[in-house]
Amino acid sequence: MRSFVADGVPVAGFSGQVEGFFWLAGQGGYGIQTAPALSRYAACLALGQAIPQDILDQGLEPQSLAPERLGA
Ligand SMILES: Cc1cc2nc3c(=O)[nH]c(=O)nc-3n(C[C@H](O)[C@H](O)[C@H](O)COP(=O)(O)OP(=O)(O)OC[C@H]3O[C@@H](n4cnc5c(N)ncnc54)[C@H](O)[C@@H]3O)c2cc1C
């Protein structure tokens, strides 16, 4: 259950290659402890809603989780 992508950062967002496919993967060894915030973040992206300000206030840069960074 420890899945990683090349840069070790989770992937959350719509695929740039397959329309309507939403990535939420690569949580590594910390998927349980990140689940509350990562699931809220992913749900907002999937529903086309604004990213919660309290998550952005923690310094999250959405591009750092975007599938495009991996060409996915
Ligand atoms: C030994 C160990 C210890 C860990 N300890 C911690 C910890 O202390 N803290 C922490 O935050 N994280 C920990 N982790 C990591 C955490 O478990 C993962 O990051 C997290 O489970 C990832 O969640 P997920 O929903 O992406 O994937 P998973 O939890 O792997 O869930 C994927 C689900 O999809 C199902 N599935 C697969 N294929 C299909 C299919 N074709 N159709 C339908 N269903 C399918 C699987 O059966 C599974 O239930 C640990 C992991 C391991 C292995």
Ligand as a Chemical Component Dictionary entry (heavy atoms), coordinates in Angstrom:
data_LIG
# 
_chem_comp.id                   LIG 
_chem_comp.type                 NON-POLYMER 
_chem_comp.pdbx_formal_charge   0 
_chem_comp.three_letter_code    LIG 
# 
loop_
_chem_comp_atom.comp_id 
_chem_comp_atom.atom_id 
_chem_comp_atom.alt_atom_id 
_chem_comp_atom.type_symbol 
_chem_comp_atom.charge 
_chem_comp_atom.model_Cartn_x 
_chem_comp_atom.model_Cartn_y 
_chem_comp_atom.model_Cartn_z 
_chem_comp_atom.pdbx_ordinal 
LIG C1  C1  C 0 3.101   -1.405 6.539  1  
LIG C2  C2  C 0 2.574   -0.038 6.247  2  
LIG C3  C3  C 0 2.525   0.909  7.255  3  
LIG C4  C4  C 0 2.031   2.176  7.012  4  
LIG N1  N1  N 0 1.972   3.083  8.030  5  
LIG C5  C5  C 0 1.451   4.304  7.814  6  
LIG C6  C6  C 0 1.351   5.249  8.884  7  
LIG O1  O1  O 0 1.745   4.991  10.013 8  
LIG N2  N2  N 0 0.828   6.453  8.607  9  
LIG C7  C7  C 0 0.372   6.778  7.372  10 
LIG O2  O2  O 0 -0.119  7.893  7.172  11 
LIG N3  N3  N 0 0.442   5.908  6.328  12 
LIG C8  C8  C 0 0.985   4.696  6.526  13 
LIG N4  N4  N 0 1.100   3.803  5.483  14 
LIG C9  C9  C 0 0.699   4.222  4.130  15 
LIG C10 C10 C 0 -0.807  4.162  3.901  16 
LIG O3  O3  O 0 -1.279  2.867  4.226  17 
LIG C11 C11 C 0 -1.069  4.443  2.414  18 
LIG O4  O4  O 0 -0.461  5.663  2.037  19 
LIG C12 C12 C 0 -2.583  4.539  2.143  20 
LIG O5  O5  O 0 -3.203  3.344  2.502  21 
LIG C13 C13 C 0 -2.846  4.850  0.671  22 
LIG O6  O6  O 0 -4.235  4.951  0.515  23 
LIG P1  P1  P 0 -4.944  4.619  -0.848 24 
LIG O7  O7  O 0 -6.404  4.760  -0.612 25 
LIG O8  O8  O 0 -4.332  5.453  -1.935 26 
LIG O9  O9  O 0 -4.542  3.140  -1.230 27 
LIG P2  P2  P 0 -4.889  1.782  -0.489 28 
LIG O10 O10 O 0 -5.041  1.979  0.970  29 
LIG O11 O11 O 0 -3.904  0.794  -1.011 30 
LIG O12 O12 O 0 -6.363  1.431  -1.043 31 
LIG C14 C14 C 0 -6.557  1.021  -2.376 32 
LIG C15 C15 C 0 -7.805  0.152  -2.393 33 
LIG O13 O13 O 0 -8.165  -0.107 -3.758 34 
LIG C16 C16 C 0 -8.560  -1.469 -3.862 35 
LIG N5  N5  N 0 -8.384  -1.853 -5.254 36 
LIG C17 C17 C 0 -7.243  -2.130 -5.928 37 
LIG N6  N6  N 0 -7.507  -2.416 -7.212 38 
LIG C18 C18 C 0 -8.849  -2.308 -7.358 39 
LIG C19 C19 C 0 -9.737  -2.475 -8.453 40 
LIG N7  N7  N 0 -9.297  -2.818 -9.675 41 
LIG N8  N8  N 0 -11.059 -2.294 -8.268 42 
LIG C20 C20 C 0 -11.520 -1.922 -7.054 43 
LIG N9  N9  N 0 -10.735 -1.743 -5.961 44 
LIG C21 C21 C 0 -9.411  -1.934 -6.127 45 
LIG C22 C22 C 0 -7.621  -2.178 -2.908 46 
LIG O14 O14 O 0 -8.186  -3.430 -2.536 47 
LIG C23 C23 C 0 -7.575  -1.192 -1.731 48 
LIG O15 O15 O 0 -8.618  -1.437 -0.801 49 
LIG C24 C24 C 0 1.588   2.506  5.698  50 
LIG C25 C25 C 0 1.610   1.550  4.679  51 
LIG C26 C26 C 0 2.123   0.308  4.937  52 
LIG C27 C27 C 0 2.155   -0.704 3.835  53 
# 
loop_
_chem_comp_bond.comp_id 
_chem_comp_bond.atom_id_1 
_chem_comp_bond.atom_id_2 
_chem_comp_bond.value_order 
_chem_comp_bond.pdbx_ordinal 
LIG C1  C2  SING 1  
LIG C2  C3  SING 2  
LIG C2  C26 DOUB 3  
LIG C3  C4  DOUB 4  
LIG C4  N1  SING 5  
LIG C4  C24 SING 6  
LIG N1  C5  DOUB 7  
LIG C5  C6  SING 8  
LIG C5  C8  SING 9  
LIG C6  O1  DOUB 10 
LIG C6  N2  SING 11 
LIG N2  C7  SING 12 
LIG C7  O2  DOUB 13 
LIG C7  N3  SING 14 
LIG N3  C8  DOUB 15 
LIG C8  N4  SING 16 
LIG N4  C9  SING 17 
LIG N4  C24 SING 18 
LIG C9  C10 SING 19 
LIG C10 O3  SING 20 
LIG C10 C11 SING 21 
LIG C11 O4  SING 22 
LIG C11 C12 SING 23 
LIG C12 O5  SING 24 
LIG C12 C13 SING 25 
LIG C13 O6  SING 26 
LIG O6  P1  SING 27 
LIG P1  O7  DOUB 28 
LIG P1  O8  SING 29 
LIG P1  O9  SING 30 
LIG O9  P2  SING 31 
LIG P2  O10 DOUB 32 
LIG P2  O11 SING 33 
LIG P2  O12 SING 34 
LIG O12 C14 SING 35 
LIG C14 C15 SING 36 
LIG C15 O13 SING 37 
LIG C15 C23 SING 38 
LIG O13 C16 SING 39 
LIG C16 N5  SING 40 
LIG C16 C22 SING 41 
LIG N5  C17 SING 42 
LIG N5  C21 SING 43 
LIG C17 N6  DOUB 44 
LIG N6  C18 SING 45 
LIG C18 C19 SING 46 
LIG C18 C21 DOUB 47 
LIG C19 N7  SING 48 
LIG C19 N8  DOUB 49 
LIG N8  C20 SING 50 
LIG C20 N9  DOUB 51 
LIG N9  C21 SING 52 
LIG C22 O14 SING 53 
LIG C22 C23 SING 54 
LIG C23 O15 SING 55 
LIG C24 C25 DOUB 56 
LIG C25 C26 SING 57 
LIG C26 C27 SING 58 
# 
